[in-house]
Amino acid sequence: MNILIIGSGGRESAFAYKLSKSPKLNQLFIAPGNAGTSQYGKNVDLKVTDFEGIASFALENAINMLLVGPEEPLVKGIHDYFLEREDLRHIPVIGPQKEGAQLEGSKDFSKEFMFRHAVPTAAYKSFNKSNLEEGLAYLETQKLPIVLKADGLAAGKGVLICETLNDAKQELTAMIADAKFGDASSVVVIEEFLKGIELSVFVLTDGNSYKVLPSAKDYKRIGEGDTGLNTGGMGSISPVPFADEVFLSKVEERVIKPTIAGLKKDNIPYKGFIFIGLMNVEGEPYVIEYNVRMGDPETESVLPRIESDLIDLLEGVAQGNLHERSYTVSAKTAVTVVLVSGGYPGEYESGKEITNIENVEGSIVFHAGTKEVDGKVVTAGGRVLAVTTLQDNLFDALQQATADAGRIFYERKYFRKDIGFDLI
């Protein structure tokens, strides 16, 4: 098969790595890719939202499948675009159509969906410019801390946890009246704060049947001990020690099955990944959010544990016979440590030469924000590399990934040395 992956981050690097191992692969293309994806396939200089350019490339290169990594092209309707064009309809797209992508594209839509289909989640109410005063009054009736979520896509920055009523009122006003997150916060979801420990469960579905992929936990804060600003993710582990069989069976019965059934009941076709962000509240699962694609850096921990042929599973999604495909997962533990640019998640410099990657022996290095300039690999983003190792137990995996992250060099490199140690 000729496959085109859309995206340029660590997640897409992990997809490229995994697909490159399949005997079913003929040619692999990544648009736009990064300095690391070129070792698995050919990078193509196309923006992820350039649907016309992607379509032309797909036709010219006899692409048999399109795998969409990030959420933006899905929310903007890349799958619908391919279905609407007669010359593209034969190319299956892995990722939901625009309507299904609203599970991530609109927090209000996803909360309504959860309540409609009895998926356990926090209590909430949504507000906009027309009823901002009601929103401010509503805050006075709620327990603190309280969560404010921008309804639309805000690049992972649209969720605020407010400790005081004054903060909550100020932030709600800033989000709605002052467009703190642009159009994304024209509607704001005010949500009950759930106290527990977070994890993610990933599902691959053809719209009828599904496979539950390995669970993962990521670490969002920049500082060790989970301190400092939120980031796109500083590392992840899979499996999650506290997500035992009992907990995961609750997730399947109370969350996954009603989600898949709910999509069918609402006549929302869905072919692709569902990322379920969960809070484990004293052993009970509550959904914090849905994403309509794989997470980053969780993908870098999840995919290396999947022993089955990923292309075979994706074909099952495309053809609607996923239930017939075999699926096995390694019992080993994966740990991913993310290396970032100095200053991230604030201002940072790019263009720093990266050396010593070849000295990493016990881990896989997935590129995220990198590019090649004059034969050298340089930094080109906030999150630069993801170092993943697979070992027999969590402690060995943590030691190996952390040591290998230390072997790579670029100016002002930073990574957390405590990823996963809270779980030992």
C-alpha positions in Angstrom: 0.0 0.0 0.0 1.0 3.6 -0.5 0.1 5.6 2.6 0.1 9.3 3.3 0.4 10.5 6.9 -0.7 14.1 7.6 1.2 15.9 10.4 4.7 16.8 11.5 5.1 16.0 15.2 6.2 13.2 17.5 2.9 11.4 17.0 3.4 11.3 13.3 7.0 10.1 13.7 5.6 7.2 15.9 3.0 6.4 13.2 5.7 6.4 10.5 8.0 4.2 12.6 5.1 1.7 13.2 3.8 1.6 9.6 7.3 1.2 8.1 7.5 -2.2 9.9 4.5 -3.6 8.0 4.9 -6.0 5.1 1.8 -4.4 3.6 3.6 -1.1 3.0 4.9 -0.1 -0.4 5.6 3.6 -0.1 5.1 5.9 2.9 4.8 9.7 2.6 4.5 12.2 5.5 3.1 15.7 4.9 5.0 17.8 6.0 6.9 15.5 8.3 10.2 16.5 10.1 13.9 15.6 10.1 13.2 12.2 11.7 10.2 11.0 9.6 12.4 10.9 6.5 14.1 7.7 7.8 10.8 5.9 7.4 9.3 7.5 4.3 9.4 10.6 2.1 8.5 14.0 3.5 6.2 16.1 1.4 6.1 19.9 1.7 2.3 20.4 2.2 0.4 22.2 5.0 -2.0 19.9 6.9 -5.0 22.1 5.9 -4.1 22.3 2.2 -6.8 19.9 1.2 -6.4 20.6 -2.5 -2.7 20.1 -2.4 -3.1 16.9 -0.4 -5.7 15.6 -2.9 -3.5 16.3 -5.9 -0.6 14.6 -4.3 -2.8 11.6 -3.3 -4.0 11.1 -6.9 -0.5 11.6 -8.5 1.1 9.1 -6.1 -1.6 6.4 -6.1 -2.2 6.8 -2.4 -4.3 3.9 -0.9 -4.9 5.4 2.5 -4.7 8.8 4.3 -3.9 8.7 8.0 -4.6 12.0 9.7 -2.5 12.8 12.8 -3.6 16.2 14.2 -7.1 17.4 15.0 -7.2 20.6 12.9 -7.6 19.0 9.4 -10.3 16.7 10.9 -12.3 19.5 12.5 -12.0 21.4 9.2 -13.4 18.5 7.3 -10.6 16.7 5.4 -12.5 13.4 5.5 -15.6 15.1 4.1 -13.6 16.7 1.4 -12.3 13.3 0.2 -15.8 11.8 0.3 -17.4 14.7 -1.6 -15.0 14.4 -4.6 -15.7 11.5 -6.9 -12.0 11.2 -7.9 -11.0 10.8 -4.2 -13.8 8.8 -2.7 -11.9 5.5 -3.2 -9.1 6.6 -0.8 -10.1 5.8 2.8 -9.3 8.4 5.4 -8.5 7.3 8.9 -10.0 10.0 11.1 -13.7 11.1 11.6 -15.7 13.3 9.4 -16.4 16.9 10.4 -19.5 16.0 12.5 -17.7 13.3 14.5 -14.7 15.6 14.9 -16.9 18.0 16.9 -16.3 15.7 19.8 -13.0 17.5 20.1 -13.8 20.7 18.1 -16.5 21.8 20.5 -16.4 21.1 24.3 -20.1 22.0 24.5 -21.0 19.4 21.7 -19.0 16.7 23.5 -20.5 17.4 26.9 -24.1 17.3 25.4 -23.1 14.0 23.8 -21.9 12.6 27.1 -25.0 13.6 29.0 -27.3 12.4 26.2 -25.7 8.9 26.2 -25.1 8.6 30.0 -21.3 8.7 29.8 -20.0 9.6 33.3 -18.6 13.2 33.3 -18.5 16.3 35.4 -21.5 18.6 35.8 -21.4 21.6 33.5 -23.1 24.6 31.9 -22.1 26.6 28.8 -22.2 30.4 28.4 -21.5 33.0 25.7 -21.6 36.8 25.2 -25.4 36.9 25.4 -25.6 35.3 28.8 -22.2 36.2 30.4 -24.0 37.8 33.4 -25.8 34.5 34.0 -22.4 32.8 33.8 -20.9 35.1 36.5 -23.9 34.5 38.7 -23.7 30.7 38.1 -20.0 30.8 39.3 -21.3 32.1 42.7 -23.3 28.9 43.2 -20.4 26.5 42.4 -17.9 24.7 44.5 -14.2 25.8 44.1 -11.9 25.1 42.4 -13.9 25.3 39.2 -12.8 24.5 35.6 -13.3 26.9 32.6 -12.9 25.4 29.1 -12.9 27.3 25.8 -15.4 25.6 23.6 -13.2 25.5 20.5 -9.7 24.4 19.6 -7.2 26.4 21.5 -4.0 24.4 20.9 -4.2 22.7 24.3 -4.3 26.1 26.2 -8.0 26.7 26.6 -8.5 25.0 29.9 -8.2 26.9 33.2 -8.6 25.7 36.8 -9.6 28.6 39.0 -9.0 28.4 42.7 -11.0 31.5 43.8 -14.3 33.0 42.8 -12.6 36.3 41.8 -10.2 34.5 39.5 -13.0 32.5 37.9 -15.1 35.7 37.2 -12.1 37.5 35.8 -11.1 34.6 33.5 -14.7 34.0 32.3 -14.9 37.7 31.4 -11.5 37.6 29.7 -12.4 34.5 27.7 -15.8 35.6 26.5 -15.8 39.4 26.4 -12.1 39.9 25.6 -11.7 36.8 23.4 -8.7 35.6 25.4 -8.5 32.5 23.2 -9.9 34.1 20.1 -13.0 32.5 18.6 -12.3 29.3 20.6 -13.6 31.0 23.8 -16.7 32.7 22.3 -18.5 29.9 24.2 -17.1 28.7 27.5 -18.0 25.5 29.4 -18.0 25.9 33.2 -17.3 22.5 34.6 -17.2 20.9 38.1 -13.7 20.1 39.2 -13.0 16.4 39.6 -10.3 15.3 42.1 -8.4 12.2 41.1 -5.6 11.0 38.9 -5.7 11.4 35.1 -5.0 8.9 32.4 -6.0 8.3 28.7 -7.5 5.3 27.0 -7.4 5.1 23.2 -9.9 3.3 21.0 -9.7 2.4 17.3 -13.1 2.0 15.7 -14.7 1.4 12.3 -18.0 2.8 13.6 -19.4 -0.5 14.7 -16.6 -2.6 16.3 -13.6 -1.3 18.2 -10.2 -2.3 19.6 -9.2 -0.9 23.0 -5.5 0.3 22.6 -3.1 0.4 25.5 -3.8 3.0 28.3 -1.3 5.8 28.9 -0.6 8.6 31.3 1.0 11.8 30.2 2.7 14.6 32.2 1.6 18.1 31.2 3.6 20.4 33.5 6.9 21.8 32.5 8.5 21.4 36.0 9.5 18.4 37.9 7.0 17.3 40.6 4.3 18.5 38.2 4.9 22.2 38.8 4.9 25.2 36.5 3.1 25.9 33.3 1.1 23.4 31.2 2.7 22.2 28.0 1.8 19.9 25.1 3.2 17.1 27.2 6.6 16.4 28.7 6.4 12.6 28.7 4.2 9.5 29.0 4.1 6.0 30.3 2.1 2.9 29.1 0.5 0.8 30.7 -0.8 2.8 33.6 -0.1 0.9 36.9 -3.3 2.1 38.6 -5.5 1.3 35.6 -6.0 -2.4 36.5 -8.3 -4.9 34.8 -11.2 -3.9 37.1 -10.9 -0.2 36.3 -10.4 -0.8 32.6 -13.5 -3.0 32.4 -15.5 -0.2 34.0 -14.1 2.2 31.3 -15.2 -0.2 28.6 -18.7 -0.8 30.0 -19.5 2.7 31.1 -17.5 4.8 28.6 -16.4 3.1 25.5 -19.5 1.0 24.7 -22.0 4.0 25.3 -19.7 6.2 23.2 -19.6 3.9 20.2 -23.4 3.2 20.6 -24.1 6.9 21.0 -22.3 7.8 17.7 -24.4 5.1 15.9 -27.6 6.3 17.5 -26.9 9.9 16.5 -26.1 8.8 13.0 -22.5 10.1 13.2 -20.2 7.9 11.1 -16.8 7.5 12.8 -13.7 5.8 11.4 -10.6 6.4 13.3 -9.1 6.9 16.8 -10.9 8.2 19.9 -8.8 9.5 22.7 -10.7 9.4 26.0 -9.2 11.6 28.6 -10.2 10.2 32.0 -10.1 11.0 35.7 -9.9 8.1 38.0 -11.9 9.3 41.0 -11.5 6.7 43.8 -11.6 3.9 41.3 -14.5 5.3 39.2 -13.9 6.6 35.6 -15.1 10.0 34.5 -14.6 11.5 31.1 -12.8 14.8 31.1 -12.6 15.1 27.3 -12.7 13.4 24.0 -10.0 13.9 21.3 -10.6 12.6 17.8 -7.0 11.5 17.2 -4.1 9.9 19.1 -2.4 12.0 21.8 1.1 13.3 21.8 3.3 12.2 23.5 1.1 9.2 24.4 1.3 7.8 20.9 5.0 7.4 21.3 4.4 5.1 24.3 1.3 3.3 23.0 2.3 2.3 19.4 5.6 0.6 20.3 3.6 -1.7 22.6 1.2 -2.8 19.8 2.6 -6.1 18.3 0.0 -6.4 15.6 0.4 -5.0 12.1 -1.0 -1.5 12.3 -1.8 -1.3 8.6 -3.9 -4.5 8.9 -5.9 -2.8 11.8 -6.3 0.4 9.7 -7.5 -1.6 6.8 -10.1 -3.1 9.1 -11.3 0.4 10.0 -11.4 1.4 6.3 -13.3 -1.8 5.3 -15.6 -1.9 8.3 -14.3 -5.3 9.4 -12.1 -4.4 12.3 -13.6 -7.1 14.5 -12.0 -9.7 12.2 -8.5 -8.4 12.6 -6.0 -9.8 15.1 -4.7 -7.6 17.8 -2.0 -8.2 20.5 -0.1 -5.9 22.9 3.3 -6.4 24.5 3.3 -6.9 28.3 6.4 -4.6 28.4 6.3 -1.0 29.8 7.0 2.0 27.6 8.3 5.3 28.9 8.6 8.4 26.8 10.7 11.4 27.8 10.2 14.6 25.8 13.1 17.0 25.1 12.1 20.6 24.7 13.7 24.0 23.7 14.9 26.2 26.5 12.2 28.7 27.5 9.3 26.4 26.3 6.3 26.7 26.8 7.1 30.5 26.7 9.4 32.1 24.1 12.2 29.8 22.8 14.8 29.9 20.0 14.9 27.5 17.1 17.8 26.5 14.8 20.0 24.8 17.5 22.0 21.9 16.1 21.1 18.5 17.6 24.0 16.0 18.1 24.6 12.6 19.6 21.2 11.0 18.6 23.2 8.1 17.2 24.6 7.3 20.7 21.1 6.4 21.9 21.0 2.6 21.9 18.3 1.4 24.3 15.5 3.7 23.1 13.8 4.9 19.9 14.1 8.6 19.2 11.0 10.1 17.7 11.5 13.6 16.2 8.9 16.3 16.9 10.1 19.9 16.3 13.1 19.3 14.1 14.2 20.0 10.5 17.2 19.4 8.3 19.3 22.4 7.3 22.5 21.9 5.3 22.8 18.3 6.3 22.4 19.1 10.0 19.4 18.3 12.2 18.3 21.5 14.1 15.5 22.4 16.5 12.3 23.8 15.0 9.7 23.8 17.7 9.0 23.8 21.5 8.9 20.1 21.8 11.9 18.8 19.9 12.3 15.0 20.4 10.6 12.1 22.3 12.8 9.4 23.6 10.9 6.1 24.1 12.1 2.9 25.6 10.4 -0.5 26.1 11.5 -2.6 29.1 10.2 -5.4 31.3 9.2 -3.1 34.2 8.5 0.5 34.9 11.6 1.2 36.9 14.0 -0.1 34.2 12.1 1.8 31.5 12.3 5.0 33.5 16.0 4.6 34.1 16.7 3.8 30.4 14.6 6.6 28.9 16.0 9.2 31.2 19.6 8.1 30.6 19.1 8.1 26.8 17.4 11.6 26.9 20.6 12.8 28.7 22.8 11.5 25.8 21.4 13.9 23.2 22.8 17.4 23.0 21.6 20.8 21.8 21.9 24.3 23.3 19.5 24.9 26.2 18.0 21.4 26.0 15.6 20.6 28.8 13.7 17.5 29.9 12.0 16.3 33.1 14.0 13.6 34.9 11.0 12.5 37.0 8.5 11.2 34.4 6.7 8.2 35.9 8.6 8.1 39.2 5.4 9.2 41.0 4.0 5.7 40.1 6.7 3.6 41.6 
